[in-house]
């Protein structure tokens, strides 16, 4: 009986030691990862992912743009066509064309609002990145070469993110102009 108790205690002690070793290794690696990112922990906007804007928004916008172009094509065809018939047929045709114009105008306004909203969101992110970059510019970094390299790599990432966001804003501006110009035609 004493042998079973001693064996059981030894097994529990061994299991406890293994769990403690695994847990301390995990904590140490988490602390190292935490220290790697600690230079931006006071800025919640520092880790900005440009793809957060979302492909789904782009898909919705593309569908609406396609529908708007189709409506405009139909309206142009209706304006160029000659309609013959009774006054009721002519009024109905004209009313349908006006309804299509109204739908196209509403869709255009919705697209412009979506684009402006996306542009505003991107500008907020751009401002946050600019603030982070400005806070980092001219900073003296002390530490191991690995830490300095990580800091410099993060600076490059911030500049790349900034350039990517600026390109998206420029693209949105050109889309807004394109929509406005197409509506004048």
Secondary structure, 3 states (H helix, E strand, C coil): CHHHHHHHHHHHHHHHHHHHHHHHHHHHHHHHHHHHCHHHCCCCCCCCCHHHHCHHHHHHHHHHHHHHHHHHHHHHHHHHCCCCCCHHHHHHHHHHHHHHHHHHHHHHHHHHHHHHHHHHHHHHHHHHHHHHHHHHCCCCCCCCHHHHHHHHHHHHHHHHHHHHHHHHHHHHHHHHHHHHHHHHC
